[in-house]
Structure formats: structure tokens, C-alpha cells
Amino acid sequence: MAADFGKQLERLEAIVRKLEAEDLDLDEALKLFEEGVERLRAAREQLAEADLKVKKALKVEGSDR
């Protein structure tokens, strides 16, 4: 999951760099924007899953004491 998350971030950074380029046509910009939105959603879901796992682990650890 961490490697996948890292790849998502790398691709998002590449998309932002391309979108910032002034020579991009509108159709390509829209495609990149849509891909970026999807990748951002996926990354947020991964973060939410990781957050939930951490909270569960801390709850279990706290109840062991």
C-alpha cells in the first residue's frame, strides 16, 4: 500500500507540473485534471484506511495496559 500511495503522489506531482505548463491544450488539460481528481480520491481513501488501522491498533494497545 505504501508503494502504491507513493506512486499516486508521484503521478499527482507529474500531473500538476503538466497542468502548469502553458503549452497544454484544453482537451489534454481536462484529461489530466480528471485523472488527478481520481488519483487524489484514491490517495485520500488509502490515507483514511491507514488512519483507521492506526486508530484500531492504538485502541488495542491501550486496552492491553
mmCIF file as Biopython writes it, N, C-alpha, C and O atoms, coordinates in Angstrom:
data_model
#
loop_
_atom_site.group_PDB
_atom_site.id
_atom_site.type_symbol
_atom_site.label_atom_id
_atom_site.label_alt_id
_atom_site.label_comp_id
_atom_site.label_asym_id
_atom_site.label_entity_id
_atom_site.label_seq_id
_atom_site.pdbx_PDB_ins_code
_atom_site.Cartn_x
_atom_site.Cartn_y
_atom_site.Cartn_z
_atom_site.occupancy
_atom_site.B_iso_or_equiv
_atom_site.auth_seq_id
_atom_site.auth_asym_id
_atom_site.pdbx_PDB_model_num
ATOM 1   N N  . MET A ? 1  ? 0.814  -1.183 0.000   1.0 0.0 1  A 1 
ATOM 2   C CA . MET A ? 1  ? 0.000  0.000  0.000   1.0 0.0 1  A 1 
ATOM 3   C C  . MET A ? 1  ? 0.866  1.259  0.000   1.0 0.0 1  A 1 
ATOM 4   O O  . MET A ? 1  ? 0.557  2.215  -0.711  1.0 0.0 1  A 1 
ATOM 5   N N  . ALA A ? 2  ? 1.941  1.275  0.782   1.0 0.0 2  A 1 
ATOM 6   C CA . ALA A ? 2  ? 2.791  2.458  0.857   1.0 0.0 2  A 1 
ATOM 7   C C  . ALA A ? 2  ? 3.415  2.769  -0.495  1.0 0.0 2  A 1 
ATOM 8   O O  . ALA A ? 2  ? 3.492  3.932  -0.892  1.0 0.0 2  A 1 
ATOM 9   N N  . ALA A ? 3  ? 3.862  1.736  -1.206  1.0 0.0 3  A 1 
ATOM 10  C CA . ALA A ? 3  ? 4.446  1.959  -2.526  1.0 0.0 3  A 1 
ATOM 11  C C  . ALA A ? 3  ? 3.393  2.495  -3.484  1.0 0.0 3  A 1 
ATOM 12  O O  . ALA A ? 3  ? 3.669  3.395  -4.277  1.0 0.0 3  A 1 
ATOM 13  N N  . ASP A ? 4  ? 2.192  1.945  -3.410  1.0 0.0 4  A 1 
ATOM 14  C CA . ASP A ? 4  ? 1.098  2.413  -4.261  1.0 0.0 4  A 1 
ATOM 15  C C  . ASP A ? 4  ? 0.763  3.863  -3.940  1.0 0.0 4  A 1 
ATOM 16  O O  . ASP A ? 4  ? 0.525  4.659  -4.848  1.0 0.0 4  A 1 
ATOM 17  N N  . PHE A ? 5  ? 0.742  4.207  -2.679  1.0 0.0 5  A 1 
ATOM 18  C CA . PHE A ? 5  ? 0.468  5.578  -2.262  1.0 0.0 5  A 1 
ATOM 19  C C  . PHE A ? 5  ? 1.552  6.515  -2.786  1.0 0.0 5  A 1 
ATOM 20  O O  . PHE A ? 5  ? 1.257  7.605  -3.275  1.0 0.0 5  A 1 
ATOM 21  N N  . GLY A ? 6  ? 2.790  6.089  -2.684  1.0 0.0 6  A 1 
ATOM 22  C CA . GLY A ? 6  ? 3.897  6.880  -3.193  1.0 0.0 6  A 1 
ATOM 23  C C  . GLY A ? 6  ? 3.795  7.091  -4.701  1.0 0.0 6  A 1 
ATOM 24  O O  . GLY A ? 6  ? 4.081  8.176  -5.206  1.0 0.0 6  A 1 
ATOM 25  N N  . LYS A ? 7  ? 3.388  6.049  -5.405  1.0 0.0 7  A 1 
ATOM 26  C CA . LYS A ? 7  ? 3.213  6.173  -6.856  1.0 0.0 7  A 1 
ATOM 27  C C  . LYS A ? 7  ? 2.079  7.141  -7.183  1.0 0.0 7  A 1 
ATOM 28  O O  . LYS A ? 7  ? 2.167  7.906  -8.143  1.0 0.0 7  A 1 
ATOM 29  N N  . GLN A ? 8  ? 1.015  7.104  -6.382  1.0 0.0 8  A 1 
ATOM 30  C CA . GLN A ? 8  ? -0.098 8.034  -6.585  1.0 0.0 8  A 1 
ATOM 31  C C  . GLN A ? 8  ? 0.404  9.476  -6.447  1.0 0.0 8  A 1 
ATOM 32  O O  . GLN A ? 8  ? 0.092  10.332 -7.274  1.0 0.0 8  A 1 
ATOM 33  N N  . LEU A ? 9  ? 1.174  9.727  -5.406  1.0 0.0 9  A 1 
ATOM 34  C CA . LEU A ? 9  ? 1.694  11.078 -5.179  1.0 0.0 9  A 1 
ATOM 35  C C  . LEU A ? 9  ? 2.637  11.518 -6.294  1.0 0.0 9  A 1 
ATOM 36  O O  . LEU A ? 9  ? 2.591  12.665 -6.739  1.0 0.0 9  A 1 
ATOM 37  N N  . GLU A ? 10 ? 3.492  10.599 -6.742  1.0 0.0 10 A 1 
ATOM 38  C CA . GLU A ? 10 ? 4.404  10.936 -7.832  1.0 0.0 10 A 1 
ATOM 39  C C  . GLU A ? 10 ? 3.632  11.317 -9.084  1.0 0.0 10 A 1 
ATOM 40  O O  . GLU A ? 10 ? 3.963  12.298 -9.750  1.0 0.0 10 A 1 
ATOM 41  N N  . ARG A ? 11 ? 2.607  10.543 -9.402  1.0 0.0 11 A 1 
ATOM 42  C CA . ARG A ? 11 ? 1.812  10.830 -10.598 1.0 0.0 11 A 1 
ATOM 43  C C  . ARG A ? 11 ? 1.050  12.154 -10.433 1.0 0.0 11 A 1 
ATOM 44  O O  . ARG A ? 11 ? 0.945  12.933 -11.380 1.0 0.0 11 A 1 
ATOM 45  N N  . LEU A ? 12 ? 0.524  12.400 -9.239  1.0 0.0 12 A 1 
ATOM 46  C CA . LEU A ? 12 ? -0.160 13.669 -8.995  1.0 0.0 12 A 1 
ATOM 47  C C  . LEU A ? 12 ? 0.787  14.852 -9.196  1.0 0.0 12 A 1 
ATOM 48  O O  . LEU A ? 12 ? 0.400  15.871 -9.769  1.0 0.0 12 A 1 
ATOM 49  N N  . GLU A ? 13 ? 2.012  14.718 -8.729  1.0 0.0 13 A 1 
ATOM 50  C CA . GLU A ? 13 ? 3.002  15.782 -8.915  1.0 0.0 13 A 1 
ATOM 51  C C  . GLU A ? 13 ? 3.301  15.989 -10.393 1.0 0.0 13 A 1 
ATOM 52  O O  . GLU A ? 13 ? 3.442  17.125 -10.846 1.0 0.0 13 A 1 
ATOM 53  N N  . ALA A ? 14 ? 3.397  14.895 -11.148 1.0 0.0 14 A 1 
ATOM 54  C CA . ALA A ? 14 ? 3.638  14.999 -12.587 1.0 0.0 14 A 1 
ATOM 55  C C  . ALA A ? 14 ? 2.462  15.680 -13.282 1.0 0.0 14 A 1 
ATOM 56  O O  . ALA A ? 14 ? 2.660  16.488 -14.189 1.0 0.0 14 A 1 
ATOM 57  N N  . ILE A ? 15 ? 1.262  15.363 -12.868 1.0 0.0 15 A 1 
ATOM 58  C CA . ILE A ? 15 ? 0.070  15.984 -13.446 1.0 0.0 15 A 1 
ATOM 59  C C  . ILE A ? 15 ? 0.072  17.483 -13.173 1.0 0.0 15 A 1 
ATOM 60  O O  . ILE A ? 15 ? -0.216 18.281 -14.065 1.0 0.0 15 A 1 
ATOM 61  N N  . VAL A ? 16 ? 0.393  17.859 -11.953 1.0 0.0 16 A 1 
ATOM 62  C CA . VAL A ? 16 ? 0.426  19.288 -11.609 1.0 0.0 16 A 1 
ATOM 63  C C  . VAL A ? 16 ? 1.463  20.014 -12.467 1.0 0.0 16 A 1 
ATOM 64  O O  . VAL A ? 16 ? 1.203  21.102 -12.979 1.0 0.0 16 A 1 
ATOM 65  N N  . ARG A ? 17 ? 2.632  19.406 -12.620 1.0 0.0 17 A 1 
ATOM 66  C CA . ARG A ? 17 ? 3.671  20.040 -13.451 1.0 0.0 17 A 1 
ATOM 67  C C  . ARG A ? 17 ? 3.178  20.226 -14.880 1.0 0.0 17 A 1 
ATOM 68  O O  . ARG A ? 17 ? 3.399  21.275 -15.485 1.0 0.0 17 A 1 
ATOM 69  N N  . LYS A ? 18 ? 2.512  19.210 -15.421 1.0 0.0 18 A 1 
ATOM 70  C CA . LYS A ? 18 ? 2.000  19.319 -16.788 1.0 0.0 18 A 1 
ATOM 71  C C  . LYS A ? 18 ? 0.901  20.369 -16.887 1.0 0.0 18 A 1 
ATOM 72  O O  . LYS A ? 18 ? 0.840  21.119 -17.861 1.0 0.0 18 A 1 
ATOM 73  N N  . LEU A ? 19 ? 0.032  20.421 -15.882 1.0 0.0 19 A 1 
ATOM 74  C CA . LEU A ? 19 ? -1.045 21.405 -15.912 1.0 0.0 19 A 1 
ATOM 75  C C  . LEU A ? 19 ? -0.509 22.836 -15.803 1.0 0.0 19 A 1 
ATOM 76  O O  . LEU A ? 19 ? -1.123 23.773 -16.315 1.0 0.0 19 A 1 
ATOM 77  N N  . GLU A ? 20 ? 0.611  22.995 -15.150 1.0 0.0 20 A 1 
ATOM 78  C CA . GLU A ? 20 ? 1.211  24.319 -15.014 1.0 0.0 20 A 1 
ATOM 79  C C  . GLU A ? 20 ? 1.913  24.770 -16.293 1.0 0.0 20 A 1 
ATOM 80  O O  . GLU A ? 20 ? 2.210  25.953 -16.459 1.0 0.0 20 A 1 
ATOM 81  N N  . ALA A ? 21 ? 2.175  23.829 -17.194 1.0 0.0 21 A 1 
ATOM 82  C CA . ALA A ? 21 ? 2.818  24.175 -18.457 1.0 0.0 21 A 1 
ATOM 83  C C  . ALA A ? 21 ? 1.851  24.995 -19.302 1.0 0.0 21 A 1 
ATOM 84  O O  . ALA A ? 21 ? 0.664  24.679 -19.387 1.0 0.0 21 A 1 
ATOM 85  N N  . GLU A ? 22 ? 2.354  26.016 -19.907 1.0 0.0 22 A 1 
ATOM 86  C CA . GLU A ? 22 ? 1.497  26.920 -20.666 1.0 0.0 22 A 1 
ATOM 87  C C  . GLU A ? 22 ? 1.140  26.380 -22.044 1.0 0.0 22 A 1 
ATOM 88  O O  . GLU A ? 22 ? 0.204  26.884 -22.664 1.0 0.0 22 A 1 
ATOM 89  N N  . ASP A ? 23 ? 1.842  25.385 -22.539 1.0 0.0 23 A 1 
ATOM 90  C CA . ASP A ? 23 ? 1.612  24.901 -23.893 1.0 0.0 23 A 1 
ATOM 91  C C  . ASP A ? 23 ? 0.646  23.720 -23.972 1.0 0.0 23 A 1 
ATOM 92  O O  . ASP A ? 23 ? 0.601  23.030 -24.990 1.0 0.0 23 A 1 
ATOM 93  N N  . LEU A ? 24 ? -0.116 23.481 -22.926 1.0 0.0 24 A 1 
ATOM 94  C CA . LEU A ? 24 ? -1.046 22.366 -22.869 1.0 0.0 24 A 1 
ATOM 95  C C  . LEU A ? 24 ? -2.389 22.777 -23.479 1.0 0.0 24 A 1 
ATOM 96  O O  . LEU A ? 24 ? -2.926 23.834 -23.146 1.0 0.0 24 A 1 
ATOM 97  N N  . ASP A ? 25 ? -2.931 21.938 -24.375 1.0 0.0 25 A 1 
ATOM 98  C CA . ASP A ? 25 ? -4.232 22.292 -24.933 1.0 0.0 25 A 1 
ATOM 99  C C  . ASP A ? 25 ? -5.348 21.910 -23.951 1.0 0.0 25 A 1 
ATOM 100 O O  . ASP A ? 25 ? -5.133 21.137 -23.017 1.0 0.0 25 A 1 
ATOM 101 N N  . LEU A ? 26 ? -6.512 22.455 -24.176 1.0 0.0 26 A 1 
ATOM 102 C CA . LEU A ? 26 ? -7.627 22.316 -23.237 1.0 0.0 26 A 1 
ATOM 103 C C  . LEU A ? 26 ? -8.045 20.861 -23.041 1.0 0.0 26 A 1 
ATOM 104 O O  . LEU A ? 26 ? -8.282 20.434 -21.911 1.0 0.0 26 A 1 
ATOM 105 N N  . ASP A ? 27 ? -8.136 20.099 -24.124 1.0 0.0 27 A 1 
ATOM 106 C CA . ASP A ? 27 ? -8.552 18.693 -24.015 1.0 0.0 27 A 1 
ATOM 107 C C  . ASP A ? 27 ? -7.587 17.888 -23.150 1.0 0.0 27 A 1 
ATOM 108 O O  . ASP A ? 27 ? -8.005 17.116 -22.287 1.0 0.0 27 A 1 
ATOM 109 N N  . GLU A ? 28 ? -6.298 18.076 -23.392 1.0 0.0 28 A 1 
ATOM 110 C CA . GLU A ? 28 ? -5.293 17.364 -22.596 1.0 0.0 28 A 1 
ATOM 111 C C  . GLU A ? 28 ? -5.338 17.816 -21.145 1.0 0.0 28 A 1 
ATOM 112 O O  . GLU A ? 28 ? -5.201 16.998 -20.235 1.0 0.0 28 A 1 
ATOM 113 N N  . ALA A ? 29 ? -5.528 19.107 -20.923 1.0 0.0 29 A 1 
ATOM 114 C CA . ALA A ? 29 ? -5.606 19.634 -19.561 1.0 0.0 29 A 1 
ATOM 115 C C  . ALA A ? 29 ? -6.796 19.025 -18.823 1.0 0.0 29 A 1 
ATOM 116 O O  . ALA A ? 29 ? -6.681 18.662 -17.653 1.0 0.0 29 A 1 
ATOM 117 N N  . LEU A ? 30 ? -7.931 18.912 -19.497 1.0 0.0 30 A 1 
ATOM 118 C CA . LEU A ? 30 ? -9.111 18.323 -18.866 1.0 0.0 30 A 1 
ATOM 119 C C  . LEU A ? 30 ? -8.898 16.852 -18.528 1.0 0.0 30 A 1 
ATOM 120 O O  . LEU A ? 30 ? -9.312 16.391 -17.464 1.0 0.0 30 A 1 
ATOM 121 N N  . LYS A ? 31 ? -8.255 16.116 -19.425 1.0 0.0 31 A 1 
ATOM 122 C CA . LYS A ? 31 ? -7.965 14.701 -19.163 1.0 0.0 31 A 1 
ATOM 123 C C  . LYS A ? 31 ? -7.042 14.556 -17.953 1.0 0.0 31 A 1 
ATOM 124 O O  . LYS A ? 31 ? -7.264 13.714 -17.084 1.0 0.0 31 A 1 
ATOM 125 N N  . LEU A ? 32 ? -6.014 15.384 -17.913 1.0 0.0 32 A 1 
ATOM 126 C CA . LEU A ? 32 ? -5.084 15.337 -16.786 1.0 0.0 32 A 1 
ATOM 127 C C  . LEU A ? 32 ? -5.775 15.728 -15.483 1.0 0.0 32 A 1 
ATOM 128 O O  . LEU A ? 32 ? -5.541 15.122 -14.438 1.0 0.0 32 A 1 
ATOM 129 N N  . PHE A ? 33 ? -6.620 16.739 -15.558 1.0 0.0 33 A 1 
ATOM 130 C CA . PHE A ? 33 ? -7.345 17.173 -14.365 1.0 0.0 33 A 1 
ATOM 131 C C  . PHE A ? 33 ? -8.231 16.053 -13.839 1.0 0.0 33 A 1 
ATOM 132 O O  . PHE A ? 33 ? -8.248 15.788 -12.637 1.0 0.0 33 A 1 
ATOM 133 N N  . GLU A ? 34 ? -8.970 15.392 -14.730 1.0 0.0 34 A 1 
ATOM 134 C CA . GLU A ? 34 ? -9.836 14.280 -14.331 1.0 0.0 34 A 1 
ATOM 135 C C  . GLU A ? 34 ? -9.027 13.143 -13.716 1.0 0.0 34 A 1 
ATOM 136 O O  . GLU A ? 34 ? -9.426 12.567 -12.704 1.0 0.0 34 A 1 
ATOM 137 N N  . GLU A ? 35 ? -7.885 12.821 -14.332 1.0 0.0 35 A 1 
ATOM 138 C CA . GLU A ? 35 ? -7.021 11.775 -13.772 1.0 0.0 35 A 1 
ATOM 139 C C  . GLU A ? 35 ? -6.520 12.192 -12.389 1.0 0.0 35 A 1 
ATOM 140 O O  . GLU A ? 35 ? -6.472 11.378 -11.466 1.0 0.0 35 A 1 
ATOM 141 N N  . GLY A ? 36 ? -6.153 13.451 -12.259 1.0 0.0 36 A 1 
ATOM 142 C CA . GLY A ? 36 ? -5.675 13.942 -10.972 1.0 0.0 36 A 1 
ATOM 143 C C  . GLY A ? 36 ? -6.727 13.837 -9.890  1.0 0.0 36 A 1 
ATOM 144 O O  . GLY A ? 36 ? -6.422 13.456 -8.759  1.0 0.0 36 A 1 
ATOM 145 N N  . VAL A ? 37 ? -7.959 14.169 -10.222 1.0 0.0 37 A 1 
ATOM 146 C CA . VAL A ? 37 ? -9.053 14.075 -9.250  1.0 0.0 37 A 1 
ATOM 147 C C  . VAL A ? 37 ? -9.246 12.626 -8.814  1.0 0.0 37 A 1 
ATOM 148 O O  . VAL A ? 37 ? -9.408 12.355 -7.624  1.0 0.0 37 A 1 
ATOM 149 N N  . GLU A ? 38 ? -9.229 11.696 -9.764  1.0 0.0 38 A 1 
ATOM 150 C CA . GLU A ? 38 ? -9.388 10.277 -9.424  1.0 0.0 38 A 1 
ATOM 151 C C  . GLU A ? 38 ? -8.241 9.775  -8.554  1.0 0.0 38 A 1 
ATOM 152 O O  . GLU A ? 38 ? -8.458 9.047  -7.585  1.0 0.0 38 A 1 
ATOM 153 N N  . ARG A ? 39 ? -7.031 10.167 -8.902  1.0 0.0 39 A 1 
ATOM 154 C CA . ARG A ? 39 ? -5.876 9.738  -8.104  1.0 0.0 39 A 1 
ATOM 155 C C  . ARG A ? 39 ? -5.898 10.358 -6.708  1.0 0.0 39 A 1 
ATOM 156 O O  . ARG A ? 39 ? -5.496 9.719  -5.736  1.0 0.0 39 A 1 
ATOM 157 N N  . LEU A ? 40 ? -6.361 11.584 -6.611  1.0 0.0 40 A 1 
ATOM 158 C CA . LEU A ? 40 ? -6.480 12.233 -5.308  1.0 0.0 40 A 1 
ATOM 159 C C  . LEU A ? 40 ? -7.504 11.512 -4.442  1.0 0.0 40 A 1 
ATOM 160 O O  . LEU A ? 40 ? -7.272 11.304 -3.251  1.0 0.0 40 A 1 
ATOM 161 N N  . ARG A ? 41 ? -8.626 11.133 -5.024  1.0 0.0 41 A 1 
ATOM 162 C CA . ARG A ? 41 ? -9.638 10.370 -4.280  1.0 0.0 41 A 1 
ATOM 163 C C  . ARG A ? 41 ? -9.075 9.047  -3.789  1.0 0.0 41 A 1 
ATOM 164 O O  . ARG A ? 41 ? -9.290 8.660  -2.640  1.0 0.0 41 A 1 
ATOM 165 N N  . ALA A ? 42 ? -8.356 8.359  -4.659  1.0 0.0 42 A 1 
ATOM 166 C CA . ALA A ? 42 ? -7.763 7.075  -4.276  1.0 0.0 42 A 1 
ATOM 167 C C  . ALA A ? 42 ? -6.755 7.258  -3.144  1.0 0.0 42 A 1 
ATOM 168 O O  . ALA A ? 42 ? -6.722 6.465  -2.203  1.0 0.0 42 A 1 
ATOM 169 N N  . ALA A ? 43 ? -5.937 8.299  -3.236  1.0 0.0 43 A 1 
ATOM 170 C CA . ALA A ? 43 ? -4.945 8.555  -2.184  1.0 0.0 43 A 1 
ATOM 171 C C  . ALA A ? 43 ? -5.625 8.893  -0.864  1.0 0.0 43 A 1 
ATOM 172 O O  . ALA A ? 43 ? -5.178 8.447  0.193   1.0 0.0 43 A 1 
ATOM 173 N N  . ARG A ? 44 ? -6.702 9.677  -0.912  1.0 0.0 44 A 1 
ATOM 174 C CA . ARG A ? 44 ? -7.441 10.001 0.316   1.0 0.0 44 A 1 
ATOM 175 C C  . ARG A ? 44 ? -8.050 8.752  0.937   1.0 0.0 44 A 1 
ATOM 176 O O  . ARG A ? 44 ? -8.047 8.600  2.158   1.0 0.0 44 A 1 
ATOM 177 N N  . GLU A ? 45 ? -8.571 7.859  0.104   1.0 0.0 45 A 1 
ATOM 178 C CA . GLU A ? 45 ? -9.126 6.605  0.626   1.0 0.0 45 A 1 
ATOM 179 C C  . GLU A ? 45 ? -8.040 5.780  1.305   1.0 0.0 45 A 1 
ATOM 180 O O  . GLU A ? 45 ? -8.262 5.199  2.367   1.0 0.0 45 A 1 
ATOM 181 N N  . GLN A ? 46 ? -6.863 5.733  0.685   1.0 0.0 46 A 1 
ATOM 182 C CA . GLN A ? 46 ? -5.757 4.992  1.280   1.0 0.0 46 A 1 
ATOM 183 C C  . GLN A ? 46 ? -5.358 5.603  2.622   1.0 0.0 46 A 1 
ATOM 184 O O  . GLN A ? 46 ? -5.085 4.877  3.578   1.0 0.0 46 A 1 
ATOM 185 N N  . LEU A ? 47 ? -5.325 6.915  2.695   1.0 0.0 47 A 1 
ATOM 186 C CA . LEU A ? 47 ? -4.992 7.581  3.957   1.0 0.0 47 A 1 
ATOM 187 C C  . LEU A ? 47 ? -6.048 7.298  5.024   1.0 0.0 47 A 1 
ATOM 188 O O  . LEU A ? 47 ? -5.713 7.069  6.186   1.0 0.0 47 A 1 
ATOM 189 N N  . ALA A ? 48 ? -7.313 7.315  4.635   1.0 0.0 48 A 1 
ATOM 190 C CA . ALA A ? 48 ? -8.392 7.046  5.586   1.0 0.0 48 A 1 
ATOM 191 C C  . ALA A ? 48 ? -8.288 5.620  6.112   1.0 0.0 48 A 1 
ATOM 192 O O  . ALA A ? 48 ? -8.483 5.382  7.304   1.0 0.0 48 A 1 
ATOM 193 N N  . GLU A ? 49 ? -7.981 4.668  5.227   1.0 0.0 49 A 1 
ATOM 194 C CA . GLU A ? 49 ? -7.812 3.273  5.649   1.0 0.0 49 A 1 
ATOM 195 C C  . GLU A ? 49 ? -6.639 3.140  6.612   1.0 0.0 49 A 1 
ATOM 196 O O  . GLU A ? 49 ? -6.736 2.448  7.626   1.0 0.0 49 A 1 
ATOM 197 N N  . ALA A ? 50 ? -5.543 3.798  6.294   1.0 0.0 50 A 1 
ATOM 198 C CA . ALA A ? 50 ? -4.367 3.738  7.164   1.0 0.0 50 A 1 
ATOM 199 C C  . ALA A ? 50 ? -4.670 4.377  8.514   1.0 0.0 50 A 1 
ATOM 200 O O  . ALA A ? 50 ? -4.250 3.862  9.550   1.0 0.0 50 A 1 
ATOM 201 N N  . ASP A ? 51 ? -5.387 5.482  8.513   1.0 0.0 51 A 1 
ATOM 202 C CA . ASP A ? 51 ? -5.768 6.165  9.750   1.0 0.0 51 A 1 
ATOM 203 C C  . ASP A ? 51 ? -6.624 5.247  10.623  1.0 0.0 51 A 1 
ATOM 204 O O  . ASP A ? 51 ? -6.424 5.167  11.835  1.0 0.0 51 A 1 
ATOM 205 N N  . LEU A ? 52 ? -7.568 4.564  10.004  1.0 0.0 52 A 1 
ATOM 206 C CA . LEU A ? 52 ? -8.434 3.646  10.742  1.0 0.0 52 A 1 
ATOM 207 C C  . LEU A ? 52 ? -7.624 2.504  11.358  1.0 0.0 52 A 1 
ATOM 208 O O  . LEU A ? 52 ? -7.857 2.120  12.505  1.0 0.0 52 A 1 
ATOM 209 N N  . LYS A ? 53 ? -6.673 1.965  10.593  1.0 0.0 53 A 1 
ATOM 210 C CA . LYS A ? 53 ? -5.831 0.885  11.109  1.0 0.0 53 A 1 
ATOM 211 C C  . LYS A ? 53 ? -5.004 1.356  12.301  1.0 0.0 53 A 1 
ATOM 212 O O  . LYS A ? 53 ? -4.859 0.635  13.288  1.0 0.0 53 A 1 
ATOM 213 N N  . VAL A ? 54 ? -4.466 2.564  12.203  1.0 0.0 54 A 1 
ATOM 214 C CA . VAL A ? 54 ? -3.665 3.110  13.305  1.0 0.0 54 A 1 
ATOM 215 C C  . VAL A ? 54 ? -4.530 3.298  14.541  1.0 0.0 54 A 1 
ATOM 216 O O  . VAL A ? 54 ? -4.120 2.948  15.647  1.0 0.0 54 A 1 
ATOM 217 N N  . LYS A ? 55 ? -5.730 3.851  14.357  1.0 0.0 55 A 1 
ATOM 218 C CA . LYS A ? 55 ? -6.628 4.060  15.492  1.0 0.0 55 A 1 
ATOM 219 C C  . LYS A ? 55 ? -7.006 2.737  16.141  1.0 0.0 55 A 1 
ATOM 220 O O  . LYS A ? 55 ? -7.056 2.641  17.367  1.0 0.0 55 A 1 
ATOM 221 N N  . LYS A ? 56 ? -7.271 1.719  15.334  1.0 0.0 56 A 1 
ATOM 222 C CA . LYS A ? 56 ? -7.603 0.396  15.885  1.0 0.0 56 A 1 
ATOM 223 C C  . LYS A ? 56 ? -6.418 -0.177 16.652  1.0 0.0 56 A 1 
ATOM 224 O O  . LYS A ? 56 ? -6.581 -0.736 17.737  1.0 0.0 56 A 1 
ATOM 225 N N  . ALA A ? 57 ? -5.225 -0.032 16.078  1.0 0.0 57 A 1 
ATOM 226 C CA . ALA A ? 57 ? -4.022 -0.553 16.728  1.0 0.0 57 A 1 
ATOM 227 C C  . ALA A ? 57 ? -3.786 0.160  18.064  1.0 0.0 57 A 1 
ATOM 228 O O  . ALA A ? 57 ? -3.432 -0.475 19.057  1.0 0.0 57 A 1 
ATOM 229 N N  . LEU A ? 58 ? -3.979 1.458  18.080  1.0 0.0 58 A 1 
ATOM 230 C CA . LEU A ? 58 ? -3.792 2.213  19.325  1.0 0.0 58 A 1 
ATOM 231 C C  . LEU A ? 58 ? -4.845 1.842  20.347  1.0 0.0 58 A 1 
ATOM 232 O O  . LEU A ? 58 ? -4.549 1.775  21.540  1.0 0.0 58 A 1 
ATOM 233 N N  . LYS A ? 59 ? -6.064 1.599  19.907  1.0 0.0 59 A 1 
ATOM 234 C CA . LYS A ? 59 ? -7.126 1.201  20.820  1.0 0.0 59 A 1 
ATOM 235 C C  . LYS A ? 59 ? -6.814 -0.164 21.439  1.0 0.0 59 A 1 
ATOM 236 O O  . LYS A ? 59 ? -6.989 -0.363 22.641  1.0 0.0 59 A 1 
ATOM 237 N N  . VAL A ? 60 ? -6.354 -1.092 20.614  1.0 0.0 60 A 1 
ATOM 238 C CA . VAL A ? 60 ? -5.993 -2.422 21.096  1.0 0.0 60 A 1 
ATOM 239 C C  . VAL A ? 60 ? -4.814 -2.317 22.051  1.0 0.0 60 A 1 
ATOM 240 O O  . VAL A ? 60 ? -4.811 -2.948 23.107  1.0 0.0 60 A 1 
ATOM 241 N N  . GLU A ? 61 ? -3.828 -1.535 21.692  1.0 0.0 61 A 1 
ATOM 242 C CA . GLU A ? 61 ? -2.651 -1.373 22.544  1.0 0.0 61 A 1 
ATOM 243 C C  . GLU A ? 61 ? -3.048 -0.731 23.871  1.0 0.0 61 A 1 
ATOM 244 O O  . GLU A ? 61 ? -2.551 -1.128 24.925  1.0 0.0 61 A 1 
ATOM 245 N N  . GLY A ? 62 ? -3.933 0.251  23.826  1.0 0.0 62 A 1 
ATOM 246 C CA . GLY A ? 62 ? -4.378 0.926  25.042  1.0 0.0 62 A 1 
ATOM 247 C C  . GLY A ? 62 ? -5.172 0.012  25.956  1.0 0.0 62 A 1 
ATOM 248 O O  . GLY A ? 62 ? -5.112 0.162  27.177  1.0 0.0 62 A 1 
ATOM 249 N N  . SER A ? 63 ? -5.911 -0.925 25.397  1.0 0.0 63 A 1 
ATOM 250 C CA . SER A ? 63 ? -6.704 -1.825 26.219  1.0 0.0 63 A 1 
ATOM 251 C C  . SER A ? 63 ? -5.865 -2.943 26.825  1.0 0.0 63 A 1 
ATOM 252 O O  . SER A ? 63 ? -6.305 -3.611 27.761  1.0 0.0 63 A 1 
ATOM 253 N N  . ASP A ? 64 ? -4.649 -3.156 26.294  1.0 0.0 64 A 1 
ATOM 254 C CA . ASP A ? 64 ? -3.754 -4.173 26.839  1.0 0.0 64 A 1 
ATOM 255 C C  . ASP A ? 64 ? -3.065 -3.729 28.102  1.0 0.0 64 A 1 
ATOM 256 O O  . ASP A ? 64 ? -2.502 -4.552 28.824  1.0 0.0 64 A 1 
ATOM 257 N N  . ARG A ? 65 ? -3.099 -2.448 28.383  1.0 0.0 65 A 1 
ATOM 258 C CA . ARG A ? 65 ? -2.367 -1.927 29.549  1.0 0.0 65 A 1 
ATOM 259 C C  . ARG A ? 65 ? -3.177 -1.999 30.785  1.0 0.0 65 A 1 
ATOM 260 O O  . ARG A ? 65 ? -2.710 -1.603 31.853  1.0 0.0 65 A 1 
#
